[in-house]
């Protein structure tokens, strides 16, 4: 594979001894093989918040720093690269050449994560950070960060859910290369459909995001970048993984050129996994980890035509069969049986995404982009004596126009048109019950338009207001979504960001709460649900400083979320029911409230070379009105802390990673029957605090990597994660009250092969 080549033409000139800037010009080869300026290329000192962009002549000027000599150069059409700058060097001219792509910046170096120079607070988890854990899928990719929490949804299905700013993952928009991805039926198990070895980087943005990505994303946005055929150096990549719990995985990626001069290139990605063993470490008669077989594949093609067209198309398909429940449950013979409790979920999911960018000759900043995506998903599920069948078909389109103007090109405007169409067909039946089945068929059509403006003053101050208007045909409601983002680069090593905005979301209660089907609870809708509506505002402070081992940083941020309306999932009134109603609806006639205060501080240190220390703490104050009382959100830990240690020998021959995570106490919903003293039928109102420790060692050769590791090394497990497990068809059965791991120490080992 031909990666980006940065041809450095370094010329030493006489400059004053007190020069404080590095300057130069960024160019590329045009169609006539002549050098032309590259306008809008990004330059950023590695591990810092110091960055700049080239002007209309391709010229840049960036403040020098004594904290690092690694300069990241990137451009929207090229893979980024890192250049080592000599201390005496004051001028650097750069020529970009090689493969192009529409991808996001590829992160190089040994940092596990860093803060982007964007005006929106964005933490980028790099490919190096993803390799520090087994990282089997997206849900297991946040061990080194507190920005995203990941917990099990229940003790039977094996589903995992994320939270940001103390609120459920449904309020976080998940994108695949800036295209809305995990929606509707993918909300519950979709994190497991994103294999770790496919990912190049993950960008986690807190607070409201750009209006160009839609009206959703109340608490933030997670954007996934997959490996790209024209920029990835791996011609063949393979990863074999096996755990002590009986899970095995195979990941295989292969890239290839499809034409002689390489304007078209492709990549095939394959992921297969299987949970082979039935595990019951707490001896309650239920499988702690569901049996699972998954085949996940993607074919992608990236293409370009001269300097006027760049595009990519991705086609993916997922097939999964998941079985849980009692140890002797057989999904083929025991479905809807009253003698053995079991769970079986069969999933088929197909996606097509096509992105195309059109450039205007002679107008460096003017571009037109189109995004089209189609999704089909089918679920056939059994939860004990309930069967849940659902089908989803979704389509998304976005047309984006961008341009810059002004003498310094410091005014940027973007506007576009979008449309989201979702068809959902749900059926929830109760076997051997007089309850009527729940059915829902709905088609949501939401056309929208948006405009976003950005003004910058020498890259030291940026203000970016935006607004979009969408109309939801199904609810006959207009969504008006204003947002604003600002960034102030106070000094080359100090920056402040602030944001505020509004967001909407349409809830789909059953599919978003499948974990509650693994209980005796029935769903009681008290009123017709309205779209959720919320405001989010917050700010962050980032300070970088030099240590012996490299550039260190301190980040502190705070975000406040206020709900105007929210779909309330009330578990506090009864352990036999789930009451569902609007936050400010007619139910109980109360003035209900719901809000979140989220604070986080993170310190990343490099005390010596190749040694990285991460210390982080976050506090979430999340309250919601349920059962007539404003109280702490259930199954949410207000306090959480993290210590992450990473050390590598020269040339990364050996790498060591250890992380320790503290999880504070959680409030638990009502789950007690009056007069019941048997422990497996009751839990107290507050869960205990606990620690989780993970570790990994990696040995690297030229083409091979061998890694071994362990999870939950302190062997902490929740007592009685399944209430009423001795009578799973009785009224006291509930497997949805999970606040801690249900399995103990797990070891794993793997092999990676990389052929470039």
LUMLUM-279016 format. One line per 4 residues: number of its first residue (from 1); their letters; for each residue x, y, z of C-alpha. Coordinates in steps of 0.2 Angstrom, whole numbers. Layout:
<koldrens>
NUM) A) X,Y,Z | ...
</koldrens>
This chain:
<koldrens>
1) XXXX) 0,0,0 | 6,17,-4 | 3,28,11 | 5,47,10
5) XXXX) 22,53,6 | 27,69,14 | 42,76,4 | 51,88,15
9) XXXX) 60,102,7 | 70,109,22 | 79,126,19 | 89,134,33
13) XXXX) 88,153,32 | 96,166,43 | 83,171,56 | 84,181,72
17) XXXX) 89,170,87 | 73,174,96 | 61,168,82 | 46,159,90
21) XXXX) 37,152,75 | 39,138,62 | 33,144,45 | 32,137,27
25) XXXX) 21,131,13 | 10,116,10 | 8,111,-8 | 3,96,-19
29) XXXX) 5,90,-37 | -9,96,-48 | -15,88,-64 | -2,96,-74
33) XXXX) 11,90,-62 | 14,107,-55 | 14,112,-37 | -2,120,-31
37) XXXX) -5,127,-14 | -15,116,-1 | -28,127,7 | -35,122,24
41) XXXX) -21,109,29 | -20,106,47 | -4,106,57 | -4,102,76
45) XXXX) 10,98,88 | 8,80,94 | 0,79,111 | -4,98,112
49) XXXX) -18,109,108 | -7,120,98 | -12,120,79 | -15,130,64
53) XXXX) -21,129,46 | -14,135,29 | -21,150,21 | -27,153,3
57) XXXX) -9,153,-3 | -5,137,7 | 6,146,19 | 6,142,38
61) XXXX) 14,149,53 | 13,139,70 | 20,144,87 | 36,134,92
65) XXXX) 35,124,108 | 49,116,118 | 37,103,124 | 38,92,108
69) XXXX) 46,91,91 | 33,80,83 | 22,89,70 | 6,81,64
73) XXXX) 2,87,46 | -16,82,39 | -28,87,26 | -45,81,22
77) XXXX) -39,72,6 | -24,64,13 | -18,52,27 | -9,62,40
81) XXXX) 9,60,45 | 20,65,59 | 36,75,56 | 51,77,68
85) XXXX) 57,95,68 | 75,99,72 | 77,112,86 | 86,124,74
89) XXXX) 73,123,61 | 62,138,57 | 56,134,40 | 48,119,33
93) XXXX) 40,117,16 | 29,101,13 | 23,93,-3 | 8,81,-1
97) XXXX) 8,66,-13 | 1,48,-13 | -16,40,-9 | -31,50,-5
101) XXXX) -46,47,5 | -61,56,12 | -57,49,29 | -54,57,46
105) XXXX) -36,60,52 | -26,45,55 | -18,46,72 | 0,41,73
109) XXXX) 12,39,87 | 11,30,104 | -2,40,112 | -17,31,118
113) XXXX) -28,46,116 | -27,65,114 | -38,80,113 | -42,86,95
117) XXXX) -39,105,90 | -58,106,85 | -69,119,93 | -79,105,100
121) XXXX) -71,95,115 | -66,79,106 | -56,65,114 | -48,54,100
125) XXXX) -44,36,105 | -30,31,94 | -26,14,86 | -13,12,99
129) XXXX) -26,15,113 | -37,2,105 | -23,-11,105 | -20,-9,124
133) XXXX) -35,-21,128 | -42,-36,119 | -54,-24,111 | -66,-37,104
137) XXXX) -79,-23,99 | -84,-6,102 | -92,-9,119 | -74,-14,125
141) XXXX) -65,0,118 | -67,13,133 | -57,5,147 | -44,19,146
145) XXXX) -57,33,147 | -70,39,159 | -79,49,146 | -89,34,141
149) XXXX) -96,21,154 | -100,3,149 | -111,-9,159 | -120,-25,156
153) XXXX) -139,-22,153 | -144,-38,161 | -138,-55,168 | -144,-66,154
157) XXXX) -143,-58,136 | -125,-52,138 | -130,-35,130 | -119,-20,135
161) XXXX) -124,-2,136 | -115,14,137 | -118,30,146 | -112,48,143
165) XXXX) -114,62,156 | -123,50,167 | -137,47,154 | -141,31,144
169) XXXX) -132,28,127 | -148,31,117 | -144,50,120 | -127,48,112
173) XXXX) -127,49,93 | -116,35,86 | -108,38,69 | -98,28,57
177) XXXX) -87,40,48 | -99,54,51 | -115,44,45 | -128,39,58
181) XXXX) -126,21,62 | -132,12,78 | -151,16,77 | -167,8,83
185) XXXX) -165,-11,83 | -146,-9,84 | -147,1,101 | -147,-15,112
189) XXXX) -133,-26,104 | -126,-14,91 | -110,-10,100 | -105,-29,98
193) XXXX) -107,-27,79 | -92,-15,78 | -76,-26,79 | -61,-18,87
197) XXXX) -49,-24,74 | -58,-14,61 | -57,2,69 | -43,15,66
201) XXXX) -49,28,79 | -64,33,90 | -68,51,92 | -79,55,108
205) XXXX) -86,72,108 | -96,79,123 | -111,90,123 | -121,95,107
209) XXXX) -112,92,91 | -112,100,74 | -130,103,67 | -124,95,50
213) XXXX) -125,78,59 | -143,79,64 | -155,85,78 | -150,70,89
217) XXXX) -135,68,101 | -142,76,117 | -126,71,127 | -113,69,114
221) XXXX) -107,60,99 | -96,44,96 | -88,44,78 | -80,28,73
225) XXXX) -67,28,59 | -64,11,51 | -47,6,42 | -47,13,24
229) XXXX) -39,4,9 | -29,19,3 | -22,25,19 | -20,10,29
233) XXXX) -3,1,28 | -9,-16,32 | -10,-26,16 | -15,-41,26
237) XXXX) -20,-41,45 | -26,-56,56 | -30,-57,74 | -34,-73,83
241) XXXX) -41,-72,101 | -46,-84,114 | -52,-82,132 | -53,-93,147
245) XXXX) -72,-92,147 | -73,-102,130 | -74,-87,118 | -64,-87,102
249) XXXX) -62,-74,88 | -55,-72,71 | -52,-55,63 | -45,-54,45
253) XXXX) -43,-38,34 | -36,-37,17 | -33,-22,6 | -30,-22,-13
257) XXXX) -28,-10,-28 | -42,-11,-41 | -33,-1,-55 | -16,2,-61
261) XXXX) -13,20,-56 | -23,16,-40 | -37,29,-40 | -48,14,-35
265) XXXX) -44,3,-20 | -54,-9,-10 | -54,-18,7 | -62,-34,14
269) XXXX) -65,-35,33 | -71,-51,41 | -75,-54,60 | -81,-71,67
273) XXXX) -84,-75,85 | -91,-89,95 | -94,-92,114 | -92,-111,115
277) XXXX) -93,-115,133 | -108,-114,145 | -101,-104,161 | -110,-103,178
281) XXXX) -97,-96,190 | -110,-91,203 | -119,-108,203 | -137,-101,200
285) XXXX) -141,-112,186 | -140,-99,173 | -127,-96,160 | -116,-81,165
289) XXXX) -111,-78,147 | -123,-82,133 | -118,-94,119 | -115,-83,104
293) XXXX) -111,-86,85 | -108,-70,75 | -102,-68,57 | -98,-50,52
297) XXXX) -91,-44,35 | -88,-28,26 | -82,-24,9 | -77,-6,5
301) XXXX) -71,3,-10 | -63,20,-10 | -61,30,-27 | -56,46,-34
305) XXXX) -56,55,-50 | -42,68,-53 | -45,82,-41 | -64,84,-43
309) XXXX) -72,68,-35 | -68,58,-20 | -79,44,-13 | -81,28,-4
313) XXXX) -95,15,-3 | -96,2,11 | -107,-14,11 | -108,-24,27
317) XXXX) -118,-39,34 | -120,-46,51 | -128,-63,56 | -129,-67,75
321) XXXX) -137,-81,85 | -137,-78,104 | -143,-91,117 | -144,-88,135
325) XXXX) -154,-94,150 | -153,-109,161 | -138,-121,159 | -148,-135,150
329) XXXX) -158,-124,139 | -159,-129,120 | -164,-116,108 | -170,-128,96
333) XXXX) -182,-139,107 | -185,-128,122 | -192,-112,115 | -207,-105,125
337) XXXX) -206,-120,136 | -212,-119,154 | -199,-131,161 | -183,-123,156
341) XXXX) -180,-104,155 | -171,-98,140 | -166,-83,128 | -163,-84,110
345) XXXX) -160,-69,98 | -157,-71,80 | -151,-55,71 | -149,-51,52
349) XXXX) -142,-34,48 | -136,-26,32 | -129,-9,29 | -125,1,13
353) XXXX) -116,18,15 | -110,29,0 | -101,45,3 | -95,56,-12
357) XXXX) -86,73,-12 | -86,85,-27 | -72,98,-27 | -73,114,-38
361) XXXX) -58,118,-48 | -51,135,-44 | -60,136,-28 | -50,128,-15
365) XXXX) -62,129,-1 | -78,126,-10 | -85,108,-10 | -101,98,-11
369) XXXX) -104,82,-2 | -117,68,-3 | -121,54,10 | -133,40,7
373) XXXX) -136,25,18 | -148,11,19 | -151,-1,34 | -161,-17,35
377) XXXX) -162,-27,52 | -173,-41,57 | -174,-48,75 | -182,-64,80
381) XXXX) -181,-66,99 | -188,-77,113 | -187,-71,132 | -193,-85,142
385) XXXX) -212,-85,138 | -212,-70,128 | -207,-68,110 | -202,-52,102
389) XXXX) -200,-50,83 | -195,-34,75 | -190,-27,58 | -182,-11,53
393) XXXX) -179,-2,37 | -170,15,37 | -164,27,25 | -153,43,27
397) XXXX) -147,56,15 | -137,72,18 | -131,85,5 | -118,96,12
401) XXXX) -110,112,4 | -95,121,12 | -85,137,7 | -74,150,15
405) XXXX) -73,168,11 | -64,184,17 | -47,191,14 | -40,178,27
409) XXXX) -52,165,23 | -57,165,41 | -76,165,37 | -83,147,34
413) XXXX) -101,143,30 | -109,127,27 | -127,122,24 | -137,107,18
417) XXXX) -152,97,16 | -155,80,25 | -169,67,27 | -171,52,39
421) XXXX) -184,38,35 | -187,24,48 | -199,10,47 | -201,-1,62
425) XXXX) -213,-16,64 | -213,-23,82 | -223,-38,90 | -221,-43,108
429) XXXX) -232,-58,113 | -235,-67,130 | -236,-86,128 | -249,-94,140
433) XXXX) -255,-77,146 | -271,-67,144 | -261,-51,141 | -264,-44,123
437) XXXX) -249,-43,112 | -240,-27,110 | -239,-22,91 | -232,-6,83
441) XXXX) -230,-2,65 | -224,16,61 | -215,25,48 | -205,41,53
445) XXXX) -200,53,39 | -190,68,45 | -184,80,31 | -172,94,37
449) XXXX) -161,109,33 | -147,117,42 | -134,131,41 | -118,133,51
453) XXXX) -106,147,51 | -88,148,58 | -77,163,61 | -59,162,67
457) XXXX) -47,175,72 | -29,169,68 | -35,152,75 | -34,159,92
461) XXXX) -53,162,94 | -66,152,85 | -85,154,86 | -97,142,77
465) XXXX) -115,145,78 | -127,134,69 | -146,130,67 | -156,117,59
469) XXXX) -175,114,56 | -183,97,54 | -201,91,53 | -206,75,60
473) XXXX) -221,69,49 | -226,55,61 | -228,67,76 | -233,82,66
477) XXXX) -219,92,75 | -206,104,70 | -189,102,78 | -179,118,80
481) XXXX) -161,115,84 | -150,130,88 | -132,126,93 | -116,136,96
485) XXXX) -98,131,100 | -83,142,104 | -64,139,107 | -52,151,114
489) XXXX) -33,147,112 | -28,157,127 | -9,153,125 | -1,140,114
493) XXXX) -3,127,129 | -20,133,136 | -37,132,128 | -55,135,134
497) XXXX) -70,128,125 | -89,131,128 | -105,125,119 | -123,126,121
501) XXXX) -137,119,111 | -154,109,109 | -157,92,103 | -172,80,101
505) XXXX) -175,61,101 | -189,50,97 | -190,35,109 | -194,17,105
509) XXXX) -197,10,122 | -197,-9,119 | -182,-11,108 | -172,1,119
513) XXXX) -176,-9,134 | -175,-27,129 | -166,-31,145 | -182,-28,155
517) XXXX) -190,-42,145 | -178,-54,156 | -189,-51,171 | -207,-53,176
521) XXXX) -211,-35,173 | -225,-30,161 | -224,-13,151 | -238,-1,155
525) XXXX) -239,14,144 | -249,28,154 | -250,40,139 | -245,43,121
529) XXXX) -227,47,120 | -220,63,113 | -203,66,106 | -189,70,119
533) XXXX) -182,87,120 | -167,93,130 | -154,107,131 | -136,104,134
537) XXXX) -122,117,139 | -105,116,146 | -87,120,144 | -69,113,146
541) XXXX) -52,118,150 | -36,110,143 | -18,113,148 | -3,105,141
545) XXXX) 14,105,149 | 31,96,147 | 38,82,157 | 54,71,154
549) XXXX) 44,58,144 | 34,70,133 | 19,81,132 | 7,79,147
553) XXXX) -10,87,148 | -23,91,161 | -42,92,156 | -57,97,166
557) XXXX) -75,99,159 | -92,101,165 | -109,99,156 | -127,102,161
561) XXXX) -142,93,153 | -160,99,156 | -174,89,149 | -190,99,143
565) XXXX) -198,82,139 | -191,64,142 | -198,47,141 | -198,40,159
569) XXXX) -195,22,162 | -201,21,179 | -195,5,189 | -198,13,206
573) XXXX) -217,10,208 | -218,-9,207 | -206,-23,204 | -219,-31,193
577) XXXX) -222,-17,181 | -213,-4,170 | -223,12,169 | -219,23,154
581) XXXX) -225,41,153 | -219,58,147 | -209,69,159 | -221,83,158
585) XXXX) -236,74,153 | -253,72,162 | -247,57,172 | -250,61,191
589) XXXX) -252,79,186 | -235,84,193 | -222,96,188 | -208,83,185
593) XXXX) -190,87,182 | -175,78,175 | -157,84,173 | -139,79,173
597) XXXX) -123,88,180 | -107,79,174 | -90,84,179 | -74,76,174
601) XXXX) -55,79,177 | -41,70,168 | -22,71,170 | -11,62,157
605) XXXX) 7,61,162 | 23,56,154 | 36,56,168 | 49,46,158
609) XXXX) 50,41,140 | 37,28,134 | 28,28,151 | 11,35,151
613) XXXX) 0,38,167 | -18,42,166 | -27,48,182 | -46,53,180
617) XXXX) -61,56,190 | -79,60,186 | -94,64,195 | -112,63,189
621) XXXX) -127,71,197 | -142,64,188 | -159,66,195 | -176,61,187
625) XXXX) -194,61,194 | -201,44,196 | -215,38,208 | -218,56,212
629) XXXX) -201,60,219 | -186,68,211 | -172,56,215 | -155,49,209
633) XXXX) -156,39,192 | -156,21,196 | -141,9,191 | -130,24,189
637) XXXX) -114,27,198 | -111,45,203 | -93,43,207 | -80,34,196
641) XXXX) -61,35,196 | -47,28,184 | -29,24,185 | -21,18,169
645) XXXX) -2,14,167 | 6,10,151 | 24,7,148 | 34,1,132
649) XXXX) 52,-4,129 | 61,4,115 | 54,0,98 | 38,-6,107
653) XXXX) 46,-24,109 | 37,-26,125 | 21,-16,130 | 13,-17,147
657) XXXX) -4,-10,152 | -13,-10,169 | -29,-1,173 | -39,1,190
661) XXXX) -56,7,190 | -66,12,205 | -86,12,204 | -96,20,217
665) XXXX) -112,15,225 | -128,15,214 | -146,18,218 | -156,2,214
669) XXXX) -175,1,210 | -188,-7,220 | -185,-26,220 | -191,-33,236
673) XXXX) -207,-43,241 | -214,-38,258 | -209,-52,270 | -196,-60,259
677) XXXX) -180,-64,268 | -172,-76,256 | -157,-66,248 | -159,-72,231
681) XXXX) -176,-63,230 | -171,-46,236 | -158,-33,235 | -155,-17,246
685) XXXX) -158,0,240 | -140,4,236 | -126,-6,228 | -109,-8,236
689) XXXX) -94,1,228 | -81,-10,220 | -65,-10,210 | -61,-18,193
693) XXXX) -43,-21,187 | -37,-26,170 | -20,-30,163 | -11,-34,147
697) XXXX) 6,-38,141 | 11,-38,122 | 27,-44,114 | 30,-37,97
701) XXXX) 41,-44,82 | 42,-38,64 | 26,-45,58 | 19,-54,73
705) XXXX) 12,-48,90 | 8,-59,105 | -3,-53,119 | -10,-60,135
709) XXXX) -21,-52,148 | -33,-53,161 | -50,-44,166 | -58,-42,183
713) XXXX) -42,-48,191 | -48,-43,208 | -62,-56,205 | -77,-45,211
717) XXXX) -94,-52,207 | -111,-46,210 | -121,-58,222 | -137,-64,216
721) XXXX) -137,-55,199 | -153,-64,195 | -167,-62,207 | -179,-77,209
725) XXXX) -167,-88,199 | -175,-104,207 | -192,-100,200 | -189,-90,183
729) XXXX) -207,-91,178 | -213,-84,195 | -218,-66,199 | -201,-63,208
733) XXXX) -190,-67,194 | -179,-52,188 | -162,-52,179 | -161,-34,174
737) XXXX) -154,-27,191 | -136,-28,186 | -124,-16,194 | -107,-26,193
741) XXXX) -98,-40,184 | -106,-57,185 | -91,-67,180 | -74,-67,189
745) XXXX) -56,-67,183 | -55,-70,164 | -39,-73,155 | -36,-71,137
749) XXXX) -22,-73,124 | -21,-68,106 | -10,-67,90 | -9,-52,78
753) XXXX) -1,-54,60 | 2,-38,50 | 9,-39,32 | 12,-22,25
</koldrens>
